């Protein structure tokens, strides 16, 4: 490589600005009711969230982060800044991320290079912003699916959740950058803003492959609650968004570039469980190939994906039976929880999405509160165990966190039990007659919630 690809670079700037405009437009729609009503609690929560973001940024220089992850982010961002988006997928960079998040790494890496600042501080700026936007989306979601009085405490609970904070601020991973557009897409879908919902869902799917998990539930919701015209608007928005995000990276690459990238990304760690304390690890699949047999001819891969398919059936039934904003949010939460608990190739951090998506529902009932507390605790323990096996902090951690095989097995069983409780809870709520019918326009709480 001898110089910058000006065509790819210019197209990348244009598409990046378009992507930023999309996110800003959707966020504006999400917070419009609070602005129109001059919601004082929303102004208070904004002030708190900004203060939290500033504190997080100040703490970054004192926290080690996971060096391999941070260096990968730096390398990918620097490749775009130096040569243009089309070249980040050249073999020497080993980029396994789909393109959407690379738009955030690009300016972050450029700033780190130009101003000589701390790599960690610049690379994590997008993550801290994503934390902030995720919390705002929690507030917007609660305003649509629960009582107004729950919006402030639910948002603060998410903002100060140790497990969610740990992933970005301590580890340096970008899970909030995926959870934010997923949650905002659900908010748009509850508002029947199908075009925006699908545009955001495609952005999420192009951030990481875990974003794909949202698409079947969103498609089912669009089918059963939208009109035919909404279907076409959603399809058009999804197609245009995919083209905009992909265009600078697709240059000079074959048409099957994206499917190949997904295949490589999903197949990069072909293990039954990659440090995730879930059913696969409980059955002996921790850091073993998912092609290994678990029951006779049944492999971890086959068993995990079969159980995950059943999760989709349950979630789809909940959406079809009630067709409320609450049921859509709960169904997406359930699918992401089921992904972590049952699917193969799960990392320890992938429980993050379920915890984040449960945040707007946390005060629905005592069962939801219990689920939130339990899953937050197991996520934190799982991440800490994996993190401290990768990062040694002199004087604090030497080697690894002391959670032996029996402890990991017990945490895995707790996660499995949490899914069973969540599924039963969702089905019980669904079986009751919803007040107000199947309207998706009004805030909805589960029947009998206290």
Secondary structure as a PSIPRED ss2 file (coil, helix, strand):
# PSIPRED VFORMAT (PSIPRED V4.0)

   1 X C   1.000  0.000  0.000
   2 X C   1.000  0.000  0.000
   3 X C   1.000  0.000  0.000
   4 X C   1.000  0.000  0.000
   5 X C   1.000  0.000  0.000
   6 X H   0.000  1.000  0.000
   7 X H   0.000  1.000  0.000
   8 X H   0.000  1.000  0.000
   9 X H   0.000  1.000  0.000
  10 X H   0.000  1.000  0.000
  11 X H   0.000  1.000  0.000
  12 X H   0.000  1.000  0.000
  13 X H   0.000  1.000  0.000
  14 X H   0.000  1.000  0.000
  15 X H   0.000  1.000  0.000
  16 X H   0.000  1.000  0.000
  17 X H   0.000  1.000  0.000
  18 X H   0.000  1.000  0.000
  19 X H   0.000  1.000  0.000
  20 X H   0.000  1.000  0.000
  21 X H   0.000  1.000  0.000
  22 X H   0.000  1.000  0.000
  23 X H   0.000  1.000  0.000
  24 X H   0.000  1.000  0.000
  25 X H   0.000  1.000  0.000
  26 X H   0.000  1.000  0.000
  27 X H   0.000  1.000  0.000
  28 X H   0.000  1.000  0.000
  29 X H   0.000  1.000  0.000
  30 X H   0.000  1.000  0.000
  31 X H   0.000  1.000  0.000
  32 X H   0.000  1.000  0.000
  33 X H   0.000  1.000  0.000
  34 X H   0.000  1.000  0.000
  35 X H   0.000  1.000  0.000
  36 X H   0.000  1.000  0.000
  37 X C   1.000  0.000  0.000
  38 X C   1.000  0.000  0.000
  39 X C   1.000  0.000  0.000
  40 X H   0.000  1.000  0.000
  41 X H   0.000  1.000  0.000
  42 X H   0.000  1.000  0.000
  43 X H   0.000  1.000  0.000
  44 X H   0.000  1.000  0.000
  45 X H   0.000  1.000  0.000
  46 X H   0.000  1.000  0.000
  47 X H   0.000  1.000  0.000
  48 X H   0.000  1.000  0.000
  49 X H   0.000  1.000  0.000
  50 X H   0.000  1.000  0.000
  51 X H   0.000  1.000  0.000
  52 X H   0.000  1.000  0.000
  53 X H   0.000  1.000  0.000
  54 X H   0.000  1.000  0.000
  55 X H   0.000  1.000  0.000
  56 X H   0.000  1.000  0.000
  57 X H   0.000  1.000  0.000
  58 X H   0.000  1.000  0.000
  59 X H   0.000  1.000  0.000
  60 X H   0.000  1.000  0.000
  61 X H   0.000  1.000  0.000
  62 X H   0.000  1.000  0.000
  63 X C   1.000  0.000  0.000
  64 X C   1.000  0.000  0.000
  65 X C   1.000  0.000  0.000
  66 X C   1.000  0.000  0.000
  67 X H   0.000  1.000  0.000
  68 X H   0.000  1.000  0.000
  69 X H   0.000  1.000  0.000
  70 X H   0.000  1.000  0.000
  71 X H   0.000  1.000  0.000
  72 X H   0.000  1.000  0.000
  73 X H   0.000  1.000  0.000
  74 X H   0.000  1.000  0.000
  75 X H   0.000  1.000  0.000
  76 X H   0.000  1.000  0.000
  77 X H   0.000  1.000  0.000
  78 X H   0.000  1.000  0.000
  79 X H   0.000  1.000  0.000
  80 X H   0.000  1.000  0.000
  81 X H   0.000  1.000  0.000
  82 X H   0.000  1.000  0.000
  83 X H   0.000  1.000  0.000
  84 X C   1.000  0.000  0.000
  85 X H   0.000  1.000  0.000
  86 X H   0.000  1.000  0.000
  87 X H   0.000  1.000  0.000
  88 X C   1.000  0.000  0.000
  89 X C   1.000  0.000  0.000
  90 X C   1.000  0.000  0.000
  91 X H   0.000  1.000  0.000
  92 X H   0.000  1.000  0.000
  93 X H   0.000  1.000  0.000
  94 X C   1.000  0.000  0.000
  95 X C   1.000  0.000  0.000
  96 X C   1.000  0.000  0.000
  97 X C   1.000  0.000  0.000
  98 X C   1.000  0.000  0.000
  99 X H   0.000  1.000  0.000
 100 X H   0.000  1.000  0.000
 101 X H   0.000  1.000  0.000
 102 X H   0.000  1.000  0.000
 103 X H   0.000  1.000  0.000
 104 X H   0.000  1.000  0.000
 105 X H   0.000  1.000  0.000
 106 X H   0.000  1.000  0.000
 107 X H   0.000  1.000  0.000
 108 X H   0.000  1.000  0.000
 109 X H   0.000  1.000  0.000
 110 X H   0.000  1.000  0.000
 111 X H   0.000  1.000  0.000
 112 X H   0.000  1.000  0.000
 113 X H   0.000  1.000  0.000
 114 X H   0.000  1.000  0.000
 115 X H   0.000  1.000  0.000
 116 X C   1.000  0.000  0.000
 117 X C   1.000  0.000  0.000
 118 X C   1.000  0.000  0.000
 119 X H   0.000  1.000  0.000
 120 X H   0.000  1.000  0.000
 121 X H   0.000  1.000  0.000
 122 X H   0.000  1.000  0.000
 123 X H   0.000  1.000  0.000
 124 X H   0.000  1.000  0.000
 125 X H   0.000  1.000  0.000
 126 X H   0.000  1.000  0.000
 127 X H   0.000  1.000  0.000
 128 X H   0.000  1.000  0.000
 129 X H   0.000  1.000  0.000
 130 X H   0.000  1.000  0.000
 131 X H   0.000  1.000  0.000
 132 X H   0.000  1.000  0.000
 133 X H   0.000  1.000  0.000
 134 X H   0.000  1.000  0.000
 135 X H   0.000  1.000  0.000
 136 X H   0.000  1.000  0.000
 137 X H   0.000  1.000  0.000
 138 X H   0.000  1.000  0.000
 139 X H   0.000  1.000  0.000
 140 X H   0.000  1.000  0.000
 141 X H   0.000  1.000  0.000
 142 X H   0.000  1.000  0.000
 143 X H   0.000  1.000  0.000
 144 X H   0.000  1.000  0.000
 145 X H   0.000  1.000  0.000
 146 X C   1.000  0.000  0.000
 147 X C   1.000  0.000  0.000
 148 X C   1.000  0.000  0.000
 149 X C   1.000  0.000  0.000
 150 X H   0.000  1.000  0.000
 151 X H   0.000  1.000  0.000
 152 X H   0.000  1.000  0.000
 153 X H   0.000  1.000  0.000
 154 X H   0.000  1.000  0.000
 155 X H   0.000  1.000  0.000
 156 X H   0.000  1.000  0.000
 157 X H   0.000  1.000  0.000
 158 X H   0.000  1.000  0.000
 159 X H   0.000  1.000  0.000
 160 X C   1.000  0.000  0.000
 161 X C   1.000  0.000  0.000
 162 X H   0.000  1.000  0.000
 163 X H   0.000  1.000  0.000
 164 X H   0.000  1.000  0.000
 165 X H   0.000  1.000  0.000
 166 X H   0.000  1.000  0.000
 167 X H   0.000  1.000  0.000
 168 X H   0.000  1.000  0.000
 169 X H   0.000  1.000  0.000
 170 X H   0.000  1.000  0.000
 171 X H   0.000  1.000  0.000
 172 X C   1.000  0.000  0.000
 173 X C   1.000  0.000  0.000
 174 X C   1.000  0.000  0.000
 175 X H   0.000  1.000  0.000
 176 X H   0.000  1.000  0.000
 177 X H   0.000  1.000  0.000
 178 X H   0.000  1.000  0.000
 179 X H   0.000  1.000  0.000
 180 X H   0.000  1.000  0.000
 181 X H   0.000  1.000  0.000
 182 X H   0.000  1.000  0.000
 183 X H   0.000  1.000  0.000
 184 X H   0.000  1.000  0.000
 185 X H   0.000  1.000  0.000
 186 X H   0.000  1.000  0.000
 187 X H   0.000  1.000  0.000
 188 X H   0.000  1.000  0.000
 189 X H   0.000  1.000  0.000
 190 X H   0.000  1.000  0.000
 191 X C   1.000  0.000  0.000
 192 X C   1.000  0.000  0.000
 193 X C   1.000  0.000  0.000
 194 X H   0.000  1.000  0.000
 195 X H   0.000  1.000  0.000
 196 X H   0.000  1.000  0.000
 197 X H   0.000  1.000  0.000
 198 X H   0.000  1.000  0.000
 199 X H   0.000  1.000  0.000
 200 X H   0.000  1.000  0.000
 201 X H   0.000  1.000  0.000
 202 X H   0.000  1.000  0.000
 203 X H   0.000  1.000  0.000
 204 X H   0.000  1.000  0.000
 205 X H   0.000  1.000  0.000
 206 X C   1.000  0.000  0.000
 207 X C   1.000  0.000  0.000
 208 X C   1.000  0.000  0.000
 209 X H   0.000  1.000  0.000
 210 X H   0.000  1.000  0.000
 211 X H   0.000  1.000  0.000
 212 X H   0.000  1.000  0.000
 213 X H   0.000  1.000  0.000
 214 X H   0.000  1.000  0.000
 215 X H   0.000  1.000  0.000
 216 X H   0.000  1.000  0.000
 217 X H   0.000  1.000  0.000
 218 X H   0.000  1.000  0.000
 219 X H   0.000  1.000  0.000
 220 X H   0.000  1.000  0.000
 221 X H   0.000  1.000  0.000
 222 X H   0.000  1.000  0.000
 223 X H   0.000  1.000  0.000
 224 X H   0.000  1.000  0.000
 225 X H   0.000  1.000  0.000
 226 X C   1.000  0.000  0.000
 227 X C   1.000  0.000  0.000
 228 X H   0.000  1.000  0.000
 229 X H   0.000  1.000  0.000
 230 X H   0.000  1.000  0.000
 231 X H   0.000  1.000  0.000
 232 X H   0.000  1.000  0.000
 233 X H   0.000  1.000  0.000
 234 X H   0.000  1.000  0.000
 235 X H   0.000  1.000  0.000
 236 X H   0.000  1.000  0.000
 237 X H   0.000  1.000  0.000
 238 X H   0.000  1.000  0.000
 239 X H   0.000  1.000  0.000
 240 X H   0.000  1.000  0.000
 241 X H   0.000  1.000  0.000
 242 X H   0.000  1.000  0.000
 243 X H   0.000  1.000  0.000
 244 X H   0.000  1.000  0.000
 245 X H   0.000  1.000  0.000
 246 X H   0.000  1.000  0.000
 247 X H   0.000  1.000  0.000
 248 X H   0.000  1.000  0.000
 249 X H   0.000  1.000  0.000
 250 X H   0.000  1.000  0.000
 251 X C   1.000  0.000  0.000
 252 X C   1.000  0.000  0.000
 253 X C   1.000  0.000  0.000
 254 X C   1.000  0.000  0.000
 255 X C   1.000  0.000  0.000
 256 X C   1.000  0.000  0.000
 257 X H   0.000  1.000  0.000
 258 X H   0.000  1.000  0.000
 259 X H   0.000  1.000  0.000
 260 X H   0.000  1.000  0.000
 261 X H   0.000  1.000  0.000
 262 X H   0.000  1.000  0.000
 263 X H   0.000  1.000  0.000
 264 X H   0.000  1.000  0.000
 265 X H   0.000  1.000  0.000
 266 X H   0.000  1.000  0.000
 267 X C   1.000  0.000  0.000
 268 X C   1.000  0.000  0.000
 269 X C   1.000  0.000  0.000
 270 X C   1.000  0.000  0.000
 271 X E   0.000  0.000  1.000
 272 X C   1.000  0.000  0.000
 273 X E   0.000  0.000  1.000
 274 X E   0.000  0.000  1.000
 275 X E   0.000  0.000  1.000
 276 X C   1.000  0.000  0.000
 277 X C   1.000  0.000  0.000
 278 X C   1.000  0.000  0.000
 279 X H   0.000  1.000  0.000
 280 X H   0.000  1.000  0.000
 281 X H   0.000  1.000  0.000
 282 X H   0.000  1.000  0.000
 283 X C   1.000  0.000  0.000
 284 X C   1.000  0.000  0.000
 285 X C   1.000  0.000  0.000
 286 X E   0.000  0.000  1.000
 287 X C   1.000  0.000  0.000
 288 X C   1.000  0.000  0.000
 289 X E   0.000  0.000  1.000
 290 X C   1.000  0.000  0.000
 291 X C   1.000  0.000  0.000
 292 X C   1.000  0.000  0.000
 293 X E   0.000  0.000  1.000
 294 X E   0.000  0.000  1.000
 295 X E   0.000  0.000  1.000
 296 X C   1.000  0.000  0.000
 297 X C   1.000  0.000  0.000
 298 X E   0.000  0.000  1.000
 299 X E   0.000  0.000  1.000
 300 X H   0.000  1.000  0.000
 301 X H   0.000  1.000  0.000
 302 X H   0.000  1.000  0.000
 303 X H   0.000  1.000  0.000
 304 X H   0.000  1.000  0.000
 305 X H   0.000  1.000  0.000
 306 X H   0.000  1.000  0.000
 307 X H   0.000  1.000  0.000
 308 X H   0.000  1.000  0.000
 309 X H   0.000  1.000  0.000
 310 X H   0.000  1.000  0.000
 311 X H   0.000  1.000  0.000
 312 X H   0.000  1.000  0.000
 313 X H   0.000  1.000  0.000
 314 X H   0.000  1.000  0.000
 315 X H   0.000  1.000  0.000
 316 X H   0.000  1.000  0.000
 317 X H   0.000  1.000  0.000
 318 X H   0.000  1.000  0.000
 319 X H   0.000  1.000  0.000
 320 X H   0.000  1.000  0.000
 321 X H   0.000  1.000  0.000
 322 X H   0.000  1.000  0.000
 323 X C   1.000  0.000  0.000
 324 X C   1.000  0.000  0.000
 325 X H   0.000  1.000  0.000
 326 X H   0.000  1.000  0.000
 327 X H   0.000  1.000  0.000
 328 X H   0.000  1.000  0.000
 329 X H   0.000  1.000  0.000
 330 X H   0.000  1.000  0.000
 331 X H   0.000  1.000  0.000
 332 X H   0.000  1.000  0.000
 333 X H   0.000  1.000  0.000
 334 X H   0.000  1.000  0.000
 335 X H   0.000  1.000  0.000
 336 X H   0.000  1.000  0.000
 337 X H   0.000  1.000  0.000
 338 X H   0.000  1.000  0.000
 339 X H   0.000  1.000  0.000
 340 X H   0.000  1.000  0.000
 341 X H   0.000  1.000  0.000
 342 X H   0.000  1.000  0.000
 343 X C   1.000  0.000  0.000
 344 X C   1.000  0.000  0.000
 345 X C   1.000  0.000  0.000
 346 X E   0.000  0.000  1.000
 347 X E   0.000  0.000  1.000
 348 X H   0.000  1.000  0.000
 349 X H   0.000  1.000  0.000
 350 X H   0.000  1.000  0.000
 351 X H   0.000  1.000  0.000
 352 X H   0.000  1.000  0.000
 353 X H   0.000  1.000  0.000
 354 X H   0.000  1.000  0.000
 355 X H   0.000  1.000  0.000
 356 X H   0.000  1.000  0.000
 357 X H   0.000  1.000  0.000
 358 X H   0.000  1.000  0.000
 359 X H   0.000  1.000  0.000
 360 X H   0.000  1.000  0.000
 361 X H   0.000  1.000  0.000
 362 X C   1.000  0.000  0.000
 363 X C   1.000  0.000  0.000
 364 X C   1.000  0.000  0.000
 365 X C   1.000  0.000  0.000
 366 X H   0.000  1.000  0.000
 367 X H   0.000  1.000  0.000
 368 X H   0.000  1.000  0.000
 369 X H   0.000  1.000  0.000
 370 X H   0.000  1.000  0.000
 371 X H   0.000  1.000  0.000
 372 X H   0.000  1.000  0.000
 373 X H   0.000  1.000  0.000
 374 X H   0.000  1.000  0.000
 375 X H   0.000  1.000  0.000
 376 X H   0.000  1.000  0.000
 377 X H   0.000  1.000  0.000
 378 X H   0.000  1.000  0.000
 379 X H   0.000  1.000  0.000
 380 X H   0.000  1.000  0.000
 381 X H   0.000  1.000  0.000
 382 X H   0.000  1.000  0.000
 383 X H   0.000  1.000  0.000
 384 X H   0.000  1.000  0.000
 385 X H   0.000  1.000  0.000
 386 X H   0.000  1.000  0.000
 387 X H   0.000  1.000  0.000
 388 X H   0.000  1.000  0.000
 389 X H   0.000  1.000  0.000
 390 X H   0.000  1.000  0.000
 391 X C   1.000  0.000  0.000
 392 X C   1.000  0.000  0.000
 393 X E   0.000  0.000  1.000
 394 X C   1.000  0.000  0.000
 395 X C   1.000  0.000  0.000
 396 X C   1.000  0.000  0.000
 397 X E   0.000  0.000  1.000
 398 X C   1.000  0.000  0.000
 399 X C   1.000  0.000  0.000
 400 X C   1.000  0.000  0.000
 401 X C   1.000  0.000  0.000
 402 X C   1.000  0.000  0.000
 403 X C   1.000  0.000  0.000
 404 X C   1.000  0.000  0.000
 405 X H   0.000  1.000  0.000
 406 X H   0.000  1.000  0.000
 407 X H   0.000  1.000  0.000
 408 X H   0.000  1.000  0.000
 409 X H   0.000  1.000  0.000
 410 X H   0.000  1.000  0.000
 411 X H   0.000  1.000  0.000
 412 X H   0.000  1.000  0.000
 413 X H   0.000  1.000  0.000
 414 X H   0.000  1.000  0.000
 415 X H   0.000  1.000  0.000
 416 X H   0.000  1.000  0.000
 417 X H   0.000  1.000  0.000
 418 X H   0.000  1.000  0.000
 419 X H   0.000  1.000  0.000
 420 X H   0.000  1.000  0.000
 421 X H   0.000  1.000  0.000
 422 X H   0.000  1.000  0.000
 423 X H   0.000  1.000  0.000
 424 X H   0.000  1.000  0.000
 425 X H   0.000  1.000  0.000
 426 X H   0.000  1.000  0.000
 427 X H   0.000  1.000  0.000
 428 X H   0.000  1.000  0.000
 429 X H   0.000  1.000  0.000
 430 X H   0.000  1.000  0.000
 431 X H   0.000  1.000  0.000
 432 X C   1.000  0.000  0.000
 433 X C   1.000  0.000  0.000
 434 X C   1.000  0.000  0.000
 435 X C   1.000  0.000  0.000
 436 X C   1.000  0.000  0.000
 437 X C   1.000  0.000  0.000
 438 X C   1.000  0.000  0.000
 439 X C   1.000  0.000  0.000
 440 X C   1.000  0.000  0.000
 441 X C   1.000  0.000  0.000
 442 X C   1.000  0.000  0.000
 443 X C   1.000  0.000  0.000
 444 X C   1.000  0.000  0.000
 445 X C   1.000  0.000  0.000
 446 X C   1.000  0.000  0.000
 447 X C   1.000  0.000  0.000
 448 X C   1.000  0.000  0.000
 449 X C   1.000  0.000  0.000
 450 X C   1.000  0.000  0.000
